[in-house]
Amino acid sequence: MYSSKPDDYQKYSSPMFPPQPPNQFDIPPLATGIPVTSTNQIYSTTPPTALQIESGPPVPWSTGLCDCFDDVPNCCLTCWCPCITFGQIAEIIDRGSTSCATSGAIYALILCVTGCPCFFSCFHRSKLRRQYTLQEDPCNDCLVHCSSELCALCQEYRELKFRGFDMSIGWQGNLEKQTRGVTTLPPTVEGGMSR
């Protein structure tokens, strides 16, 4: 019969190995960045206007499809090199996930190989319409681009300019321009050491 003496229990329940120092994987990573609960930061109370996605009933475009001469320099650039205009539009619509050069190069490649870049650019028109709840006007996005590719690109470019984007500086430049109103103060040291 087994006896349950306290000495027997302690003899068998003691750990076989002595405690080890913590492993490098057991140490939590250091926190970096600006503390969320810091009270010494001043933020702008006005939200960025050009970077937000709107919702509600569809609204009309700021300019018509055939108002290309409202922005003559863009009209000329789009007429001679639509891949640049498309690249600028795509960079803003994709929120910087693709660069102007990459989107423009894809557009140019599709133009050279198939001659129908409208099947690629119509998807960006749909994205633009969803972001700003614009009307599908005058017809389906694919039909607009297939029938008047250059006019559609000019209209999308003008719409983004109307929404406050500076098309020449790209997504990152516009993001920095919008966030210039955010001001942060240096952190204050509380209860530091003194001599």
Summary of the structure (lengths in Angstrom):
residues: 195
radius of gyration: 29.6
end to end distance: 70.3
largest distance: 103.4
contacts: 454
relative contact order: 0.17
helix: 49%
strand: 3%
